[in-house]
Amino acid sequence: MAPSDTSDPTKSSEARRPTALEDIEHRVEEARAQIDATTEKINRRVGRNLPAAIGIGASLGALFLGSLLIPGWDWLFMILAALLIGFTVFELASALRFAGRDVPRVASTVLAVATVPVGFYFGVEGLWFALLVVVAIVTLWRLGEQFRASHRTGIRSVVADIGAGAFVQVYVTFLAGLYVVLVGLDGGEWWTVAGIVIVVMTDIGAYVAGLAFGRRKLAPTISPGKTVEGFIGSILVAVLTGVLLTWILPGLGQPWWVGAILGLLLALVGTMGDLTESLIKRDLGVKDISTWLPGHGGFLDRLDSMLPAAAVVYAASLVVGNFA
């Protein structure tokens, strides 16, 4: 005769019930899956890894702001500026070579880095002189390559190569060098900080407003991800940031309306710079200038708004300084 089953059904049911730890782990996995899905949706919307982009951008920004705000750390700013200019020139020259233009990458990079101390110690006049010298050397370099059979091309191709080499130096070296010139001036570091912070906040405002309210495309044939709503959001954030900085930065010493105008101008010029870089990438047939920065693409993909903004910040500092 088989023994009777004396097991308690209540205990069997409790054995199958998940423990408190298992329930917590299950909830954590669900939350993680939801976060990953949301992050992936945002990444598809903005076209890049947004968390990585924010992390790298914040790290670079902290280094630059620290070198500007800590007294006696001008040397660190020059080192960071030289590295940033060098990497950007090299990657843009590489992209142009990939597109068929013969731009000397190493020579262009070394010469661009050499302009940093010139701009810092000799001002804008020194930067202009350095730019002319660099363009002349790059031009002679390309002309000298015509004596090598492997690099010999027609006159139209040579002229295009020379123009591309000069463009790299004007677009990256000179514009970025204006920040170096500003830092070399008495009180210029405050204008540089204001310019960098406003441009960064402009990008953040465009991202947030575009994600939340973006419906109408701003320039679909140039940059499909940009929206009119994002553009409006960037202007509002830039103006507000400019006004706040006139109160927060003691060395700026400007009334609130100067910050508002500066924010408006930087938002407009920054957007133009972003669209200009999109046109460059479109002509070169690439999505990003390089893949050196996770979530950003390349250095130029991060500096596209910063570069033209340098000219506005420098001009604004001169105008206010002359008429304040």
C-alpha positions in Angstrom: 0.0 0.0 0.0 1.5 3.4 -1.1 2.2 5.9 1.6 -0.2 8.8 1.7 1.1 12.2 0.6 1.4 14.2 3.8 3.0 17.3 2.2 1.4 20.7 3.1 0.0 22.4 -0.1 0.4 25.8 1.7 4.2 25.2 2.1 4.4 24.1 -1.6 2.8 27.3 -2.7 5.1 29.4 -0.5 8.1 27.6 -2.0 7.1 28.7 -5.4 6.6 32.3 -4.4 9.5 34.6 -5.2 11.6 35.9 -2.3 11.8 39.6 -1.5 15.3 39.6 -3.0 14.1 38.0 -6.2 11.3 40.5 -6.4 13.7 43.5 -6.0 16.0 42.0 -8.7 13.0 41.6 -11.1 12.0 45.2 -10.5 15.5 46.4 -11.1 15.7 44.5 -14.4 12.4 46.0 -15.5 13.6 49.5 -14.6 16.9 48.9 -16.4 15.1 47.7 -19.5 12.8 50.7 -19.5 15.8 53.1 -19.1 17.7 51.3 -21.9 14.6 51.6 -24.2 14.2 55.3 -23.4 17.9 55.9 -24.0 17.8 54.1 -27.3 14.8 56.2 -28.4 16.6 59.4 -27.5 19.8 58.3 -29.3 17.8 57.6 -32.4 16.2 61.0 -32.2 19.4 63.0 -31.7 21.5 60.7 -33.9 24.2 59.8 -31.4 24.9 58.3 -28.0 23.6 61.1 -25.8 24.8 59.9 -22.4 28.3 59.5 -23.7 28.1 62.8 -25.5 27.1 64.6 -22.3 29.8 62.8 -20.2 32.6 63.7 -22.6 31.3 67.2 -23.1 31.0 67.8 -19.4 34.6 66.5 -18.8 36.1 68.7 -21.5 34.2 71.7 -20.3 35.3 71.2 -16.7 38.9 71.0 -17.8 38.7 74.2 -19.8 36.7 76.1 -17.2 39.1 75.1 -14.5 42.1 76.3 -16.5 40.3 79.6 -17.0 38.9 80.3 -13.6 41.9 79.1 -11.4 44.4 81.9 -11.2 47.8 81.2 -12.7 46.6 78.2 -14.8 46.9 80.0 -18.2 49.6 77.4 -19.1 47.0 74.6 -18.8 44.6 76.5 -21.0 47.3 76.8 -23.7 48.1 73.1 -23.5 44.4 72.2 -23.8 43.9 74.6 -26.6 46.9 73.4 -28.5 45.8 69.7 -28.1 42.3 70.6 -29.2 43.4 72.6 -32.2 45.9 70.0 -33.2 43.5 67.1 -33.1 40.8 69.1 -34.9 43.2 70.2 -37.7 44.4 66.6 -38.1 41.0 65.1 -38.4 39.7 67.7 -40.8 42.8 67.4 -43.0 42.3 63.6 -42.9 38.6 63.9 -43.9 39.6 66.2 -46.8 42.3 63.7 -47.9 39.7 61.0 -47.8 37.6 63.1 -50.1 40.5 63.4 -52.6 42.2 66.6 -51.5 45.9 66.5 -50.9 46.3 68.3 -47.6 49.5 67.7 -45.6 48.2 66.5 -42.3 51.3 66.4 -40.1 52.7 69.7 -41.3 49.2 71.4 -40.9 48.9 70.0 -37.4 52.3 71.0 -36.2 52.0 74.5 -37.6 48.5 75.0 -36.2 49.7 74.1 -32.7 52.6 76.5 -33.0 50.2 79.4 -33.4 48.8 79.0 -29.9 51.7 80.7 -28.0 51.9 83.3 -30.7 48.3 84.3 -30.2 48.6 84.3 -26.5 51.7 86.4 -26.2 51.4 88.7 -29.3 47.6 89.1 -29.5 45.5 89.2 -32.6 48.2 90.8 -34.7 50.5 87.9 -33.9 47.7 85.4 -34.7 47.1 87.1 -38.1 50.8 87.0 -38.9 51.1 83.3 -37.8 48.1 82.4 -39.9 49.6 84.0 -43.0 52.9 82.2 -42.4 51.2 78.8 -41.8 49.1 79.1 -45.0 52.2 80.1 -46.9 54.2 77.1 -45.7 51.3 74.7 -46.3 51.0 76.2 -49.8 54.7 75.8 -50.5 54.5 72.2 -49.1 51.9 71.3 -51.6 53.7 73.0 -54.5 56.9 71.2 -53.5 55.0 67.9 -53.8 54.6 68.6 -57.5 58.2 67.6 -58.0 57.3 64.1 -56.8 55.9 62.0 -59.6 53.5 60.2 -57.2 51.9 63.5 -56.1 52.0 65.3 -59.4 48.6 66.5 -60.5 47.0 69.1 -62.8 46.9 72.8 -61.9 43.2 72.8 -61.0 43.7 70.0 -58.5 46.7 71.8 -57.0 44.7 75.0 -56.6 41.9 73.0 -54.9 44.4 71.3 -52.6 45.9 74.7 -51.6 42.5 76.1 -51.0 41.6 73.2 -48.8 44.8 73.5 -46.8 44.1 77.2 -46.3 40.5 76.6 -45.3 41.6 74.2 -42.5 43.8 76.9 -41.0 41.3 79.7 -41.2 38.3 77.6 -40.1 40.0 75.9 -37.2 43.3 77.4 -36.2 42.4 81.1 -36.6 38.9 81.0 -35.1 40.0 78.8 -32.2 43.0 81.0 -31.8 40.8 84.0 -31.0 39.9 82.3 -27.7 43.6 82.1 -26.9 44.0 85.8 -27.8 41.2 86.7 -25.4 42.7 84.7 -22.6 46.0 86.5 -23.1 44.2 89.9 -22.5 43.5 91.4 -19.1 40.1 90.1 -18.1 39.7 88.2 -21.4 39.3 84.9 -19.6 35.9 86.0 -18.4 34.7 86.6 -21.9 36.0 83.2 -22.9 34.2 81.5 -20.1 31.0 83.3 -21.0 31.3 82.3 -24.7 32.0 78.6 -23.9 29.2 78.4 -21.3 26.6 80.1 -23.5 27.4 77.9 -26.5 27.2 74.7 -24.4 23.9 75.8 -22.9 22.6 76.7 -26.4 23.3 73.1 -27.6 21.6 71.7 -24.5 18.6 74.0 -25.0 18.3 72.9 -28.6 18.5 69.2 -27.6 15.9 69.5 -24.9 13.4 71.7 -26.8 13.9 69.6 -29.9 13.2 66.3 -28.1 10.2 67.7 -26.2 8.5 69.9 -28.8 10.3 69.3 -32.1 7.9 69.0 -35.0 9.0 71.2 -37.9 12.4 70.7 -39.5 14.7 73.7 -39.6 16.9 72.7 -42.5 15.9 69.2 -43.6 18.3 69.0 -46.6 21.3 70.1 -44.5 20.6 68.7 -41.0 17.5 66.6 -40.7 17.7 66.4 -36.9 17.3 70.1 -36.3 13.9 71.5 -35.6 12.4 75.0 -35.5 11.3 74.4 -31.9 14.8 73.3 -31.0 16.2 76.5 -32.5 13.7 78.6 -30.6 14.6 76.8 -27.4 18.3 77.3 -28.0 17.8 81.1 -28.3 15.7 81.3 -25.1 18.3 79.3 -23.1 21.2 81.3 -24.6 19.7 84.7 -23.7 18.8 83.5 -20.2 22.3 82.1 -19.7 23.9 85.3 -21.0 21.9 87.4 -18.5 22.7 85.1 -15.6 26.4 85.2 -16.4 26.5 89.0 -16.1 25.5 88.4 -12.5 27.5 85.3 -11.8 30.9 86.2 -13.4 32.4 89.1 -11.4 35.2 89.7 -13.9 32.8 90.2 -16.8 31.4 93.5 -15.4 28.7 94.0 -17.9 25.0 95.0 -17.6 22.3 92.3 -18.1 21.4 93.5 -21.6 24.9 92.9 -22.8 24.6 89.3 -21.7 21.2 89.0 -23.4 22.5 90.4 -26.7 25.6 88.2 -26.5 23.4 85.1 -25.9 21.2 85.9 -28.9 24.2 86.5 -31.2 25.9 83.3 -30.1 22.7 81.2 -30.5 22.3 82.5 -34.1 26.0 82.1 -35.0 26.3 78.8 -33.2 23.4 77.4 -35.3 24.9 78.7 -38.5 28.2 77.1 -37.5 26.5 73.8 -36.8 24.7 73.9 -40.2 28.0 74.9 -41.9 29.8 71.8 -40.5 26.8 69.7 -41.6 27.3 71.1 -45.2 31.0 70.2 -45.0 30.3 66.6 -43.9 27.6 66.4 -46.6 30.1 67.5 -49.3 32.7 65.0 -47.9 30.1 62.2 -47.7 30.7 61.4 -44.0 28.4 61.3 -41.0 31.0 62.5 -38.6 34.4 64.1 -39.2 36.0 61.3 -37.2 35.1 58.7 -34.5 37.6 59.8 -31.8 35.0 60.9 -29.2 32.3 58.4 -28.3 28.8 60.0 -28.7 30.3 63.1 -30.4 32.0 61.8 -33.6 35.1 64.0 -33.8 36.5 67.1 -32.2 35.1 69.3 -35.0 31.6 67.9 -34.4 31.9 69.4 -30.9 33.6 72.7 -32.0 31.2 73.5 -35.0 29.4 76.0 -32.8 32.4 77.1 -30.8 34.5 78.2 -33.7 32.3 81.0 -35.2 31.3 82.0 -31.7 34.9 82.9 -31.0 34.7 85.7 -33.5 31.5 87.1 -31.9 32.9 86.9 -28.4 36.1 88.6 -29.4 34.3 91.3 -31.3 31.8 91.9 -28.4 34.7 92.3 -25.9 36.2 95.0 -28.1 33.0 96.8 -28.8 31.9 96.9 -25.1 35.4 97.8 -24.1 35.6 100.7 -26.4 32.1 102.1 -25.6 31.3 101.1 -22.1 
